[in-house]
């Protein structure tokens, strides 16, 4: 088995990820579950050969130096694959993620088109897509950037590790920088933004104080900044951002976020009932006057209540989204309860609507 066989299996089985390690069969994530996608244990030599075929000399050097490396490879015009190679128990393992380069619309992704279009038309501020790994954050951001590309004349600058989606210039112009190749750190890239005249900035992931500070600074100086965090809802996202900083700075960061944070979209991918595949459930926070005040005053515990009652501002809670999906018979009630943070509240809402 070579790496081309593995990529073909991913496409054929519709696996979002595959897991490669000596001593076990090839495993893949199909929908939400990990299963065997090719029988027969992989040998150490097979794994080493696959890695040798996947990684170029630069990434092999990074692997030896850092004991891990990440990069992307492209296959034709449709597919791109994100590759992570690392050591575990002094043996090599590989995880490959499949990326569909056919960027689809908000409606096709079952995301709130009117709200996301409003976010894309903002001239400055911070838009965050949140969720666990594999929840569709990158796909949603790619759709938002492509909407801007098709409808607005903007300079869009991205900094990623590695570059996942690639874009063709339409009404906008793209410059995409990859960490380790085009620039050495998020911090370095963000320091250089002021001389590159971007209208829109995409930062692959906010994972530390330096990146977070630079993103807030870029938004404050006049750019529209998109990024992602590995948080599960809007309140925890704001809390994560603030906690990157020392307690002495919290008041200032809350004040910044109360004006700069234009929206948070939290995503969870759920197995469908009506067809094969997954569908996103989402929570949307927008910066209404009340939400702005709650952030500024550090009353984050009150935000979920205002999300649930903020439909006029385009807000929606996870439970409201889950109920809609159950009513439309897109997901089962069992799945809705499994993915809900507030199961008792969801059960109560479903009884009121007589859908249990």
N, C-alpha and C positions, 0 to 999 in steps of 0.2 A: 504494500500500500504506500503510495506517495502522497504529497500534499494536494495534488490535483484531484486525486480520488476522494480525499477528505472534503474538499470544497464542493465536489459534485454531490457527495452524500448529504452535505448540509442543505444544498439547494433542493435535492430530491425529497428529503425527509422534512423539509421546512423547519430545520433546527436553527434556533437563534444563536446557539453556542455549541461548540464541541470541546471535549476534555480529553487530552492525550497524555497518557502516562504508561510507562512500561509495566507489564504484569496484569493489565486489565484490558477488556475490549474497548473499542472506541465508544465513548459516551457522548450523548447530545442532549441539549435541552429542547424538548418538543412541547410547545405551548408553555406550561409552567413546570413540567416535571422532567427530571433527568432520567434517561433510559439508554439502553444499549442500542446503537444505530448500526453497528457492524460487528458480527460475531468474530471471535478469535482474539486471543491475548496479543497485545503488541509487545515486541521484544525491545530491549535497550537499543540494539542496533537500528531497529526501525524508527524509534523515536529520535535517535541521533541523526539519522538520514533525513527525516522530515524537517528537523530543525535546520540542518545544513542547507536544505532546499529553500526553506522559508526565509532565513536570515541572511542579509548581505554582510560583508566584512565589517562595516561600521557597527551594525547591531550585534554581531558576534563579539566584537571588542567590548561593547557596553555590557553585554551579558557576563563576560568574564570579570569585568571590573566591578559591576554593581550586583551581580548574582541575579539580575532580572533585566528584561528589556521589553519595550512596547513599540510596535510599528504597524503600519497598514500596508496591505497589498491590494492591487486592483485586478479584477478579472472581467475583461470586456467593458462595455458601457453600463452594465446593470448592477454589478456586484463589487463591493469593496469589503475587505475582511480585516478586522483589527486583531492583531496577534500579540499575546502576552506570553513570554517565556520566562520561567523562573525555576529556582531550585527548591525542592522540598525533601527533607531527610537526605540531603546531598545527592538527590537524583533530579533529573530534568523533567519538568512538566510544561505542557502547553495548553493555553485556552485560546480558542479562536472565536470571535464574534462576527456574525454576518451583518452587513449593512446594505440595505437596498437603496441604490442611488436614484431610483425613481421617486423623487420627492413629490408627495401627494398633498392635496389641499386639506385645510382644516376640517371640512365636512367629511372627507374620506377617512380622516383620523378620528372622527366622532368627537372633535373638540369644538368649543364655543367660538364660532367664526367671527361673530361681531365683536366680541371682547378682544380676541387676539389681534384682529385687524386694528382695533383702537390702540392696543399696545404698540403695534408696529408703526403707527403714524405719529407716535410721540417723538418730540425732538430731543429730549434729554430725560435722564432718569435711569432707574435700575429695574430690569425685569428678570425674575428668577423662576426657573423651572426646577422642580424638586421631586425627589422620589428615590427609591432604592435603585441599585444597579439593575439595568435591564427593564426599567419602567417606561421607557419611551421618551426620555428627556431630550436626547440628541435629535431624534426624529422630529419632535415638536419644534425645537429651535430651528432645525433646518427648514421646516415649512414656513416659519415666521421670516427667516432671512430670505427665502425664495419669494415670499409675498412682497417684501420690500424691493427685492431685485426686479420683480415684474411690474411694480406699480409706482415706485418712487425713485428719484434720482439721488442716490446716496453713495458715499464712499464707505464700504463695509470692510472692516479690518478684523480678522480672526486670529486668535492665538490658541493653539490646541496641542495636545500631547497624546497621540499624534493627530494629524488632520484626518477627520473621518469623512464627512460629506465634502464633495468638491462642487463648485458652482461655475456656470458660464455667465459672463457679464451680459446683462440685458439693459434695463434702465439704470441700474446701479453698476458700480465697479467694485470688484473684490480684490483684496490682497490677503492671502492666507499664509500664516507663519507657523512653522512647526518647531516646538521646543526641542533643543538639542541639535537642530540642523540650521534653522534660520535665525534663531535667537536662543540664548542660553537659559533664560528663566522668565516666568510670568512677570516678575518684578522689573526685569530689564525691558521687556516689551512694553509694559505699561508706562514706564518712564519715558519711552520714546514716542508715545502716542501723540503728544502735543505738537511734534514736528511733522507728523504724518497726515494731519488734517482729516481724521475720521469723523463721519457722522454717526456711524453705528459700530460698536465694538462687541465682538463675541469672545468671551473668555471661557475656555473649555470647562473649567471647574474651579470654584472658590474653595480652597482647602486649607488656607492658613491666613494669618493676620496680614502679611505683606500683600498678598494678592487681593484680599478683601479691601484693604485700605486704598490700594491703587484703583480698584474698581469703583469705589465710592468717590474717589478724587476725579476719575475720568467722567463719571456721571455729573458731578458737581460743576465741572468745567465746561460742560455743554454737549457731551456725547450721550447717545442712547446705548446703554450697556446691557447685553444679555449674558447670563451665566447660569450655572446649575449648582445645586448642593445636594448632598445625600441626606435630606431630611424628609419627614413623612407628611408634614402639613405646614400651613402658613405660620402658625404661632411658633412652632419649633424652628422654623427657618429664621425668623427674626431673632429668636433667642440664640441660635447658633452664630449668626453674624455678630451680634453684640458680644458674645462670649469669646470671640477671637481677641478682644481687647481687654485691657486691664480694667478693674472696677472703677478707677478714677476717670476713665474715658467713657464709661457707659452713658452718662447723661448726654454727652456730645454726640455719640453714635446714634442714640435714640432720636435725638433732634435731627440729625442728618437723614435718617431713614424715614422720618415722618414727612419729609418733603421729596426725597429722591426715589423711594421705593414705589414705583407705579403699579406693580402687580406681582403676585406670586401664583403660579399654577402648579399644583401638586398632582402627580400622576401615579396611578397603579394599573397595571395590566391584568385583566381578568379573563379567565377562559370563557369563551362564548357558549351559549346554549343553542343558538340558532344556526351556527355554522362552525367549521373548523377554524381555529385560530384564537386570537386574543383581541380584546377591546379595552381601551382606556376608560377608567373612571377617574374623575378629576374633582379637585377643589379649587375654586378661584377666589382670590382676594384682590380687590382693587382699592385704590387709595381714595376712599370717600372722606369727607371732612371728619366724620366720626372716627374712622379707622386711623386717620392721621393723628388725631388727638390722643387716641388710645396708645399708639406707638410712642408718641412724644412723652406721655405721662407714665410709660412702662406699665400699662394695664393689659398685658398680653392675654391674660386669662379670659378677658371679656371679648376678645376678637372672634372666637367661634360663634358666639351668639349673634354678632353683627353680620358675619358671613351668611348665616342661615336666613337672616331677614333682609339681606342687602341685594335682592334681585334687581331693584331699580338701578343699581350701579353695576350690574353684570356679575354679581357674586353668586356663588353656589357652594354648598357644603358637599362633602363626600356622600353623606347619607341621602341628600336630595338627588344627587346624581345616580346613586345606586338604586333608589326607588324608581326613578325614571327608566333605568335599564331593565329592572324586573318587570315593570308594567308593560314595557315594549316586548317582553319575552326574549330579550337578547342575552340575559344571564339568569341563572336560577336564584331563588331566594337563599338557598344554602351557600352559594358563592358570595352573595351580597353580605351575608352575616359573617362569613369567613374573613372578608376583607375590610369590614367596618371597624372603626375604632370605638364606636358607641353602639354596641349591639342591642342593648335594651331600648335605646331611643329608636333605632331602626325598626325593631319589632313593633313598637308602639305606633310608629308612623305607618307601617304596613297594615296593621289591624285597622287603623282609621280608614285606610284606602281599600280594605278588604282584599288584600292580595297575598295574604299568608297561605 
